[in-house]
Amino acid sequence: MDQRETVSVSDKAEKAHGIHMRRAAHASLGVSLLLVTIKAYAYFASDSVAMLASLADSALDLFTAALNLFAIHEALSPADAEHRFGHGKAEPLAGLAQGAFICASAIFLVIQAVQRLLTPQPIDHSLEAMIVMCVAIFAAVCLILYQRGVVERTGSVAITADATHYFGDLVSNIGVVVAILLVSRLGWLRADPLIALFVALVLVVSAWHVFRQSLDQLMDRELPDQDRARIIAIVRSNENVRALHELKTRQAGLATFIQVHIELDPAMTLARAHLVSDAVEADLCAAFPHAEVIIHQDPAGLEPVEDAIT
């Protein structure tokens, strides 16, 4: 497979990944709208602070789903004259915004839960609330499974953040069911705010995970060691490459950026060196379909070989 064929396959894969990401974002928006509607009804019917916690989380999901849809649209936009490296960092930027709003939601829930701990109240219309939460749990499970499938295909940060957030939503939904049962069946009034505090903790953990992943991309963190080792093995597999150094990698949305110096026979012609470089680039693009590769050729022995892993 020559370089043009590799680029063609990469373009097709990128388009397919873009379709999956957009579908996942639209699915998230639709599920969020449904959950906000039914949980708002359940909260006003039951006056449960745990239900309020779940409603606040779903309202946040609705906002972040809309933000994700916009971020994915931007991230999938092709490079232009003002953004030569593309728009991939729109995804981690959206992830940071999600993390911030998740933290704000957790603080709000803590305040509400502490107030309800001081003044416990019974839960009304517990049956209606239970039905709503069963629907919410079913919808969250279906969406999470679908999103995880999309993440496996695309590696999207925005979809990963959304799936992480919905996992927190799933935990909160289960917590609400437990709170309703404990309050309505056993009369443990403080179970309601205690579950809300637990949900707040889950949200904070989710926010940290989203923050960390987004910052890694925004700060141009190197790819994992196993990916770097794979890149090194691919470059060294070309019989014309004597050594390599100055390997630099980073991720931005779907795009992977790889820069490397390869050492070639000093007597090799410039035309031949160019062909070798193209072959190495094609191999890297085949292994990393969304990679943009920059290769610099050096005469072997001109510069000391550095440890490419560290």
ZAPA-380650 format. One record per residue (C-alpha): residue in three letters; x, y, z. Coordinates in nm, 4 decimals, m for minus. Layout:
N
{type: Ala px: X py: Y pz: Z}
...
REM end
This chain:
310
{type: Met px: 0.0000 py: 0.0000 pz: 0.0000}
{type: Asp px: 0.1532 py: 0.3328 pz: m0.1072}
{type: Gln px: 0.1216 py: 0.6617 pz: 0.0775}
{type: Arg px: m0.1755 py: 0.7858 pz: m0.1290}
{type: Glu px: m0.3689 py: 0.4663 pz: m0.0575}
{type: Thr px: m0.2849 py: 0.4971 pz: 0.3119}
{type: Val px: m0.4138 py: 0.8559 pz: 0.3193}
{type: Ser px: m0.7336 py: 0.7461 pz: 0.1398}
{type: Val px: m0.7988 py: 0.4714 pz: 0.3955}
{type: Ser px: m0.7246 py: 0.7179 pz: 0.6765}
{type: Asp px: m0.9710 py: 0.9716 pz: 0.5342}
{type: Lys px: m1.2438 py: 0.7071 pz: 0.5110}
{type: Ala px: m1.1786 py: 0.5953 pz: 0.8689}
{type: Glu px: m1.1886 py: 0.9556 pz: 0.9901}
{type: Lys px: m1.5231 py: 1.0168 pz: 0.8183}
{type: Ala px: m1.6665 py: 0.6991 pz: 0.9712}
{type: His px: m1.5420 py: 0.8002 pz: 1.3148}
{type: Gly px: m1.6944 py: 1.1447 pz: 1.2695}
{type: Ile px: m2.0332 py: 0.9904 pz: 1.1904}
{type: His px: m2.0157 py: 0.7703 pz: 1.5025}
{type: Met px: m1.9168 py: 1.0673 pz: 1.7204}
{type: Arg px: m2.1998 py: 1.2877 pz: 1.5907}
{type: Arg px: m2.4545 py: 1.0103 pz: 1.6402}
{type: Ala px: m2.3332 py: 0.9545 pz: 1.9965}
{type: Ala px: m2.3571 py: 1.3282 pz: 2.0681}
{type: His px: m2.7135 py: 1.3460 pz: 1.9318}
{type: Ala px: m2.8107 py: 1.0372 pz: 2.1331}
{type: Ser px: m2.6700 py: 1.1979 pz: 2.4478}
{type: Leu px: m2.8664 py: 1.5175 pz: 2.3851}
{type: Gly px: m3.1906 py: 1.3259 pz: 2.3313}
{type: Val px: m3.1505 py: 1.1104 pz: 2.6425}
{type: Ser px: m3.0598 py: 1.4155 pz: 2.8537}
{type: Leu px: m3.3724 py: 1.6003 pz: 2.7425}
{type: Leu px: m3.5884 py: 1.2987 pz: 2.8269}
{type: Leu px: m3.4322 py: 1.2530 pz: 3.1714}
{type: Val px: m3.4591 py: 1.6201 pz: 3.2653}
{type: Thr px: m3.8292 py: 1.6185 pz: 3.1762}
{type: Ile px: m3.9262 py: 1.3076 pz: 3.3734}
{type: Lys px: m3.7000 py: 1.3846 pz: 3.6715}
{type: Ala px: m3.8398 py: 1.7374 pz: 3.7020}
{type: Tyr px: m4.1861 py: 1.5849 pz: 3.7321}
{type: Ala px: m4.0614 py: 1.3275 pz: 3.9862}
{type: Tyr px: m3.8852 py: 1.5917 pz: 4.1993}
{type: Phe px: m4.1850 py: 1.8226 pz: 4.2229}
{type: Ala px: m4.4037 py: 1.5211 pz: 4.3039}
{type: Ser px: m4.1756 py: 1.3687 pz: 4.5696}
{type: Asp px: m3.9748 py: 1.6651 pz: 4.7070}
{type: Ser px: m3.6783 py: 1.4278 pz: 4.7466}
{type: Val px: m3.3375 py: 1.5940 pz: 4.7744}
{type: Ala px: m3.1793 py: 1.2816 pz: 4.6245}
{type: Met px: m3.4149 py: 1.3231 pz: 4.3295}
{type: Leu px: m3.3126 py: 1.6881 pz: 4.3135}
{type: Ala px: m2.9497 py: 1.5713 pz: 4.3029}
{type: Ser px: m3.0285 py: 1.3434 pz: 4.0125}
{type: Leu px: m3.2289 py: 1.6173 pz: 3.8362}
{type: Ala px: m2.9398 py: 1.8632 pz: 3.8739}
{type: Asp px: m2.7026 py: 1.6043 pz: 3.7309}
{type: Ser px: m2.9312 py: 1.5414 pz: 3.4327}
{type: Ala px: m2.9753 py: 1.9153 pz: 3.3733}
{type: Leu px: m2.5981 py: 1.9392 pz: 3.3676}
{type: Asp px: m2.5907 py: 1.6469 pz: 3.1252}
{type: Leu px: m2.8257 py: 1.8384 pz: 2.8949}
{type: Phe px: m2.5974 py: 2.1408 pz: 2.8953}
{type: Thr px: m2.2796 py: 1.9410 pz: 2.8440}
{type: Ala px: m2.4421 py: 1.7289 pz: 2.5715}
{type: Ala px: m2.5187 py: 2.0474 pz: 2.3786}
{type: Leu px: m2.1621 py: 2.1678 pz: 2.4449}
{type: Asn px: m2.0230 py: 1.8336 pz: 2.3282}
{type: Leu px: m2.2234 py: 1.8484 pz: 2.0067}
{type: Phe px: m2.0741 py: 2.1893 pz: 1.9295}
{type: Ala px: m1.7213 py: 2.0789 pz: 2.0304}
{type: Ile px: m1.7373 py: 1.7647 pz: 1.8168}
{type: His px: m1.8609 py: 1.9684 pz: 1.5201}
{type: Glu px: m1.5623 py: 2.2018 pz: 1.5642}
{type: Ala px: m1.3121 py: 1.9225 pz: 1.6275}
{type: Leu px: m1.4145 py: 1.7415 pz: 1.3095}
{type: Ser px: m1.3837 py: 2.0567 pz: 1.0994}
{type: Pro px: m1.0879 py: 2.0311 pz: 0.8585}
{type: Ala px: m0.7759 py: 2.2408 pz: 0.9045}
{type: Asp px: m0.7973 py: 2.5883 pz: 0.7571}
{type: Ala px: m0.5700 py: 2.8869 pz: 0.6947}
{type: Glu px: m0.5961 py: 3.0025 pz: 1.0574}
{type: His px: m0.5815 py: 2.6566 pz: 1.2189}
{type: Arg px: m0.3183 py: 2.4600 pz: 1.0309}
{type: Phe px: m0.3167 py: 2.1809 pz: 1.2911}
{type: Gly px: m0.6947 py: 2.1416 pz: 1.2808}
{type: His px: m0.9525 py: 2.2009 pz: 1.5538}
{type: Gly px: m0.8952 py: 1.8874 pz: 1.7633}
{type: Lys px: m0.8436 py: 2.0786 pz: 2.0888}
{type: Ala px: m1.2090 py: 2.1839 pz: 2.0852}
{type: Glu px: m1.2800 py: 1.8447 pz: 2.2460}
{type: Pro px: m1.0557 py: 1.8801 pz: 2.5542}
{type: Leu px: m1.1730 py: 2.2410 pz: 2.5945}
{type: Ala px: m1.5290 py: 2.1092 pz: 2.6139}
{type: Gly px: m1.4036 py: 1.8498 pz: 2.8630}
{type: Leu px: m1.2666 py: 2.1229 pz: 3.0891}
{type: Ala px: m1.6008 py: 2.3034 pz: 3.0767}
{type: Gln px: m1.7766 py: 1.9789 pz: 3.1666}
{type: Gly px: m1.5459 py: 1.9243 pz: 3.4625}
{type: Ala px: m1.6111 py: 2.2757 pz: 3.5923}
{type: Phe px: m1.9878 py: 2.2384 pz: 3.5711}
{type: Ile px: m1.9750 py: 1.8935 pz: 3.7320}
{type: Cys px: m1.7897 py: 2.0451 pz: 4.0298}
{type: Ala px: m2.0420 py: 2.3293 pz: 4.0550}
{type: Ser px: m2.3255 py: 2.0754 pz: 4.0530}
{type: Ala px: m2.1567 py: 1.8758 pz: 4.3312}
{type: Ile px: m2.1238 py: 2.1871 pz: 4.5501}
{type: Phe px: m2.4921 py: 2.2669 pz: 4.4968}
{type: Leu px: m2.5895 py: 1.9139 pz: 4.5993}
{type: Val px: m2.3766 py: 1.9258 pz: 4.9143}
{type: Ile px: m2.5514 py: 2.2464 pz: 5.0249}
{type: Gln px: m2.8968 py: 2.0986 pz: 4.9617}
{type: Ala px: m2.8087 py: 1.7696 pz: 5.1343}
{type: Val px: m2.6711 py: 1.9409 pz: 5.4471}
{type: Gln px: m2.9887 py: 2.1477 pz: 5.4757}
{type: Arg px: m3.2016 py: 1.8337 pz: 5.4477}
{type: Leu px: m2.9851 py: 1.6539 pz: 5.7076}
{type: Leu px: m3.0651 py: 1.9324 pz: 5.9522}
{type: Thr px: m3.4368 py: 1.9244 pz: 5.8672}
{type: Pro px: m3.5321 py: 1.5752 pz: 5.7440}
{type: Gln px: m3.8497 py: 1.5445 pz: 5.5363}
{type: Pro px: m4.0512 py: 1.2463 pz: 5.4075}
{type: Ile px: m4.0715 py: 1.1577 pz: 5.0376}
{type: Asp px: m4.4129 py: 1.1872 pz: 4.8695}
{type: His px: m4.5360 py: 0.9913 pz: 4.5658}
{type: Ser px: m4.2579 py: 0.7377 pz: 4.6017}
{type: Leu px: m4.4129 py: 0.4994 pz: 4.3444}
{type: Glu px: m4.4069 py: 0.7628 pz: 4.0686}
{type: Ala px: m4.0507 py: 0.8512 pz: 4.1611}
{type: Met px: m3.9468 py: 0.4847 pz: 4.1445}
{type: Ile px: m4.0973 py: 0.4431 pz: 3.7964}
{type: Val px: m3.9168 py: 0.7536 pz: 3.6749}
{type: Met px: m3.5850 py: 0.6314 pz: 3.8136}
{type: Cys px: m3.6234 py: 0.2866 pz: 3.6530}
{type: Val px: m3.6755 py: 0.4567 pz: 3.3156}
{type: Ala px: m3.3732 py: 0.6799 pz: 3.3834}
{type: Ile px: m3.1529 py: 0.3819 pz: 3.4763}
{type: Phe px: m3.2525 py: 0.1903 pz: 3.1629}
{type: Ala px: m3.1862 py: 0.4928 pz: 2.9387}
{type: Ala px: m2.8485 py: 0.5645 pz: 3.1059}
{type: Val px: m2.7317 py: 0.2031 pz: 3.0696}
{type: Cys px: m2.8227 py: 0.1936 pz: 2.6996}
{type: Leu px: m2.6503 py: 0.5254 pz: 2.6316}
{type: Ile px: m2.3327 py: 0.4324 pz: 2.8239}
{type: Leu px: m2.2985 py: 0.1034 pz: 2.6354}
{type: Tyr px: m2.3438 py: 0.2829 pz: 2.3035}
{type: Gln px: m2.0966 py: 0.5587 pz: 2.3958}
{type: Arg px: m1.8328 py: 0.3107 pz: 2.5083}
{type: Gly px: m1.8600 py: 0.1387 pz: 2.1710}
{type: Val px: m1.8039 py: 0.4747 pz: 1.9999}
{type: Val px: m1.5054 py: 0.5511 pz: 2.2249}
{type: Glu px: m1.3479 py: 0.2155 pz: 2.1347}
{type: Arg px: m1.3789 py: 0.3061 pz: 1.7649}
{type: Thr px: m1.2748 py: 0.6724 pz: 1.7835}
{type: Gly px: m1.0947 py: 0.7465 pz: 2.1129}
{type: Ser px: m1.2969 py: 1.0703 pz: 2.1356}
{type: Val px: m1.2236 py: 1.2729 pz: 2.4511}
{type: Ala px: m1.5605 py: 1.4477 pz: 2.4374}
{type: Ile px: m1.7544 py: 1.1200 pz: 2.4147}
{type: Thr px: m1.5324 py: 0.9684 pz: 2.6860}
{type: Ala px: m1.6093 py: 1.2623 pz: 2.9154}
{type: Asp px: m1.9795 py: 1.2317 pz: 2.8403}
{type: Ala px: m1.9785 py: 0.8558 pz: 2.9073}
{type: Thr px: m1.7933 py: 0.9152 pz: 3.2351}
{type: His px: m2.0501 py: 1.1740 pz: 3.3348}
{type: Tyr px: m2.3379 py: 0.9417 pz: 3.2487}
{type: Phe px: m2.1794 py: 0.6693 pz: 3.4581}
{type: Gly px: m2.1961 py: 0.9129 pz: 3.7483}
{type: Asp px: m2.5575 py: 0.9780 pz: 3.6532}
{type: Leu px: m2.6253 py: 0.6031 pz: 3.6576}
{type: Val px: m2.4777 py: 0.5748 pz: 4.0071}
{type: Ser px: m2.6880 py: 0.8700 pz: 4.1238}
{type: Asn px: m3.0027 py: 0.7137 pz: 3.9760}
{type: Ile px: m2.9393 py: 0.3896 pz: 4.1632}
{type: Gly px: m2.8706 py: 0.5959 pz: 4.4758}
{type: Val px: m3.2051 py: 0.7713 pz: 4.4404}
{type: Val px: m3.3835 py: 0.4356 pz: 4.4173}
{type: Val px: m3.2095 py: 0.3217 pz: 4.7378}
{type: Ala px: m3.2992 py: 0.6508 pz: 4.9103}
{type: Ile px: m3.6659 py: 0.6247 pz: 4.8113}
{type: Leu px: m3.6851 py: 0.2667 pz: 4.9387}
{type: Leu px: m3.5135 py: 0.3480 pz: 5.2690}
{type: Val px: m3.7306 py: 0.6531 pz: 5.3336}
{type: Ser px: m4.0670 py: 0.5204 pz: 5.2129}
{type: Arg px: m4.0356 py: 0.1635 pz: 5.3437}
{type: Leu px: m3.8174 py: 0.1948 pz: 5.6533}
{type: Gly px: m3.8719 py: 0.5578 pz: 5.7486}
{type: Trp px: m3.4997 py: 0.6457 pz: 5.7435}
{type: Leu px: m3.5454 py: 1.0133 pz: 5.6547}
{type: Arg px: m3.1742 py: 1.0953 pz: 5.6621}
{type: Ala px: m3.1024 py: 0.8309 pz: 5.3977}
{type: Asp px: m3.2252 py: 1.0791 pz: 5.1346}
{type: Pro px: m2.9648 py: 1.3541 pz: 5.1997}
{type: Leu px: m2.6906 py: 1.0983 pz: 5.2720}
{type: Ile px: m2.7438 py: 0.9442 pz: 4.9279}
{type: Ala px: m2.7299 py: 1.2954 pz: 4.7799}
{type: Leu px: m2.3901 py: 1.3483 pz: 4.9473}
{type: Phe px: m2.2699 py: 1.0201 pz: 4.7984}
{type: Val px: m2.3843 py: 1.1335 pz: 4.4531}
{type: Ala px: m2.1913 py: 1.4594 pz: 4.5018}
{type: Leu px: m1.8767 py: 1.2561 pz: 4.5774}
{type: Val px: m1.9261 py: 1.0511 pz: 4.2600}
{type: Leu px: m1.9601 py: 1.3740 pz: 4.0617}
{type: Val px: m1.6340 py: 1.5120 pz: 4.2025}
{type: Val px: m1.4483 py: 1.1920 pz: 4.1086}
{type: Ser px: m1.5976 py: 1.2124 pz: 3.7569}
{type: Ala px: m1.4932 py: 1.5764 pz: 3.7280}
{type: Trp px: m1.1336 py: 1.4926 pz: 3.8232}
{type: His px: m1.1172 py: 1.2188 pz: 3.5604}
{type: Val px: m1.2491 py: 1.4538 pz: 3.2905}
{type: Phe px: m1.0155 py: 1.7365 pz: 3.3986}
{type: Arg px: m0.7113 py: 1.5101 pz: 3.3918}
{type: Gln px: m0.7788 py: 1.3683 pz: 3.0471}
{type: Ser px: m0.8563 py: 1.7112 pz: 2.8989}
{type: Leu px: m0.5480 py: 1.8748 pz: 3.0500}
{type: Asp px: m0.3263 py: 1.5973 pz: 2.9129}
{type: Gln px: m0.4308 py: 1.6907 pz: 2.5601}
{type: Leu px: m0.4264 py: 2.0667 pz: 2.6117}
{type: Met px: m0.0756 py: 2.0469 pz: 2.7634}
{type: Asp px: 0.0474 py: 1.8236 pz: 2.4773}
{type: Arg px: 0.1263 py: 1.5281 pz: 2.6997}
{type: Glu px: 0.3257 py: 1.2534 pz: 2.5286}
{type: Leu px: 0.1423 py: 0.9429 pz: 2.4098}
{type: Pro px: 0.1502 py: 0.6424 pz: 2.6470}
{type: Asp px: 0.4793 py: 0.4513 pz: 2.6586}
{type: Gln px: 0.3288 py: 0.1531 pz: 2.4773}
{type: Asp px: 0.2307 py: 0.3739 pz: 2.1828}
{type: Arg px: 0.5754 py: 0.5362 pz: 2.1737}
{type: Ala px: 0.7391 py: 0.1928 pz: 2.1825}
{type: Arg px: 0.5144 py: 0.0885 pz: 1.8941}
{type: Ile px: 0.6205 py: 0.3942 pz: 1.6928}
{type: Ile px: 0.9869 py: 0.3173 pz: 1.7570}
{type: Ala px: 0.9415 py: m0.0434 pz: 1.6468}
{type: Ile px: 0.7695 py: 0.0661 pz: 1.3242}
{type: Val px: 1.0427 py: 0.3157 pz: 1.2374}
{type: Arg px: 1.3210 py: 0.0684 pz: 1.3124}
{type: Ser px: 1.1508 py: m0.2006 pz: 1.1045}
{type: Asn px: 1.2530 py: m0.0138 pz: 0.7883}
{type: Glu px: 1.5846 py: m0.1683 pz: 0.6820}
{type: Asn px: 1.7185 py: 0.1696 pz: 0.5653}
{type: Val px: 1.6764 py: 0.3377 pz: 0.9049}
{type: Arg px: 1.9904 py: 0.2951 pz: 1.1144}
{type: Ala px: 1.8648 py: 0.4787 pz: 1.4227}
{type: Leu px: 1.6151 py: 0.7388 pz: 1.5389}
{type: His px: 1.6018 py: 1.0163 pz: 1.7955}
{type: Glu px: 1.4019 py: 1.3254 pz: 1.8969}
{type: Leu px: 1.0709 py: 1.1381 pz: 1.9008}
{type: Lys px: 0.7919 py: 1.3766 pz: 2.0008}
{type: Thr px: 0.4227 py: 1.2895 pz: 2.0165}
{type: Arg px: 0.0962 py: 1.4486 pz: 2.1226}
{type: Gln px: m0.2777 py: 1.4052 pz: 2.0853}
{type: Ala px: m0.5444 py: 1.6606 pz: 1.9884}
{type: Gly px: m0.8935 py: 1.5196 pz: 1.9535}
{type: Leu px: m0.8828 py: 1.2445 pz: 1.6929}
{type: Ala px: m0.5481 py: 1.3589 pz: 1.5536}
{type: Thr px: m0.2154 py: 1.2120 pz: 1.6655}
{type: Phe px: 0.0986 py: 1.4145 pz: 1.5923}
{type: Ile px: 0.4303 py: 1.2327 pz: 1.5538}
{type: Gln px: 0.7681 py: 1.3980 pz: 1.4955}
{type: Val px: 1.0887 py: 1.1971 pz: 1.4662}
{type: His px: 1.4445 py: 1.2208 pz: 1.3318}
{type: Ile px: 1.5666 py: 0.9152 pz: 1.1408}
{type: Glu px: 1.9325 py: 0.8404 pz: 1.0705}
{type: Leu px: 2.0163 py: 0.7182 pz: 0.7215}
{type: Asp px: 2.3259 py: 0.6214 pz: 0.5263}
{type: Pro px: 2.5277 py: 0.9426 pz: 0.4724}
{type: Ala px: 2.5946 py: 0.8367 pz: 0.1127}
{type: Met px: 2.2237 py: 0.8028 pz: 0.0341}
{type: Thr px: 2.0891 py: 1.0471 pz: m0.2250}
{type: Leu px: 1.8313 py: 1.3061 pz: m0.1267}
{type: Ala px: 1.5736 py: 1.1412 pz: m0.3561}
{type: Arg px: 1.6343 py: 0.8030 pz: m0.1942}
{type: Ala px: 1.6128 py: 0.9535 pz: 0.1575}
{type: His px: 1.2797 py: 1.1087 pz: 0.0609}
{type: Leu px: 1.1446 py: 0.7715 pz: m0.0530}
{type: Val px: 1.2564 py: 0.6045 pz: 0.2709}
{type: Ser px: 1.0894 py: 0.8829 pz: 0.4707}
{type: Asp px: 0.7661 py: 0.8365 pz: 0.2771}
{type: Ala px: 0.7722 py: 0.4628 pz: 0.3435}
{type: Val px: 0.8203 py: 0.5159 pz: 0.7192}
{type: Glu px: 0.5412 py: 0.7756 pz: 0.7202}
{type: Ala px: 0.3050 py: 0.5373 pz: 0.5386}
{type: Asp px: 0.3776 py: 0.2620 pz: 0.7947}
{type: Leu px: 0.3106 py: 0.4996 pz: 1.0847}
{type: Cys px: m0.0136 py: 0.6259 pz: 0.9276}
{type: Ala px: m0.1288 py: 0.2678 pz: 0.8753}
{type: Ala px: m0.0754 py: 0.1952 pz: 1.2465}
{type: Phe px: m0.2135 py: 0.5312 pz: 1.3654}
{type: Pro px: m0.4921 py: 0.6181 pz: 1.1165}
{type: His px: m0.5353 py: 0.9794 pz: 1.2317}
{type: Ala px: m0.1648 py: 1.0587 pz: 1.2597}
{type: Glu px: 0.0122 py: 1.3568 pz: 1.1120}
{type: Val px: 0.3778 py: 1.2593 pz: 1.0766}
{type: Ile px: 0.6796 py: 1.4868 pz: 1.0383}
{type: Ile px: 1.0110 py: 1.3113 pz: 0.9675}
{type: His px: 1.3527 py: 1.4759 pz: 0.9569}
{type: Gln px: 1.6374 py: 1.2870 pz: 0.7895}
{type: Asp px: 1.9874 py: 1.2950 pz: 0.9405}
{type: Pro px: 2.3097 py: 1.1333 pz: 0.8159}
{type: Ala px: 2.3907 py: 0.8436 pz: 1.0496}
{type: Gly px: 2.6580 py: 0.9326 pz: 1.3050}
{type: Leu px: 2.6104 py: 1.3099 pz: 1.2750}
{type: Glu px: 2.4178 py: 1.3391 pz: 1.6027}
{type: Pro px: 2.4260 py: 1.1153 pz: 1.9118}
{type: Val px: 2.1332 py: 0.8746 pz: 1.9356}
{type: Glu px: 1.9125 py: 0.9696 pz: 2.2303}
{type: Asp px: 1.6849 py: 0.7414 pz: 2.4261}
{type: Ala px: 1.3596 py: 0.7813 pz: 2.2332}
{type: Ile px: 1.1458 py: 0.6567 pz: 2.5224}
{type: Thr px: 1.2523 py: 0.9147 pz: 2.7825}
REM end
